[in-house]
Amino acid sequence: MTGGWPSMLERGVAGQAIEGEGRSGDLAVFAPSSRGGLVAVIDGLGHGEPAADASEAAAEILRTHVEESPQAVLERCHAALRRTRGAVMSLAWFDVEAGTMAWTGVGNVEARLVRGPGGADSRYDSPVVLGGVVGFNLPRVRVGVVELQAGDALAMATDGVAADYSASLEPGVGAQVLADRVMARHGKGTDDALAVVVRYLG
């Protein structure tokens, strides 16, 4: 594949910093890879400049080492974040050639996969996410692999978004529309918040 973001992965992002802060500690990463792309949502602990600095440090590692294994790239992030507040994150590696997605997470960034219209069902799947904080205590992650169908949508949201946001996910709706909907309906307004949706067009 080329170095650009794959056209078959439609993206939507909606977020805001907590009132009174100029930078959000919640950050989305879209890193193209040789077989597709890595999507990550990072939540630096707390808010404000220190949280944003932690998220940016992790994002730089993910962009630079996108071809490495999940455990390896998370260990790099862990080392880079030791002198920061640390962060939690969920990550998904899309292989558009194979039509699969591998996903995992550390901490409380919620991820959901909603099946597209015409699929076997429209239930919501979630990755195996282990407790921990990247930069303080990193577990050995468990990576799940999902076969994708056209129209499947991955949604990720930080804890500035209420965990029941699945109620606003709907098959067949564009990625940006879904991200905006999740933020509008489920944003708490008491913390940095970020919602990311990636829809596999097949």
GIGI-V570668 format. One record per run of one state. SS is the DSSP state (2 for helix, 1 for strand, 0 for the rest). FROM is the first residue (numbers start at 1). TO is the last residue. If there is no record, write none. Layout:
# GIGI-V570668
ss:SS from:FROM to:TO
ss:SS from:FROM to:TO
This chain:
# GIGI-V570668
ss:0 from:1 to:8
ss:1 from:9 to:16
ss:0 from:17 to:25
ss:1 from:26 to:32
ss:0 from:33 to:35
ss:1 from:36 to:44
ss:0 from:45 to:48
ss:2 from:49 to:64
ss:0 from:65 to:69
ss:2 from:70 to:80
ss:0 from:81 to:86
ss:1 from:87 to:95
ss:0 from:96 to:99
ss:1 from:100 to:106
ss:0 from:107 to:109
ss:1 from:110 to:114
ss:0 from:115 to:123
ss:1 from:124 to:125
ss:0 from:126 to:128
ss:1 from:129 to:130
ss:0 from:131 to:132
ss:1 from:133 to:134
ss:0 from:135 to:136
ss:1 from:137 to:137
ss:0 from:138 to:143
ss:1 from:144 to:147
ss:0 from:148 to:152
ss:1 from:153 to:157
ss:0 from:158 to:160
ss:1 from:161 to:161
ss:0 from:162 to:162
ss:2 from:163 to:168
ss:0 from:169 to:174
ss:2 from:175 to:186
ss:1 from:187 to:187
ss:0 from:188 to:192
ss:1 from:193 to:200
ss:0 from:201 to:202
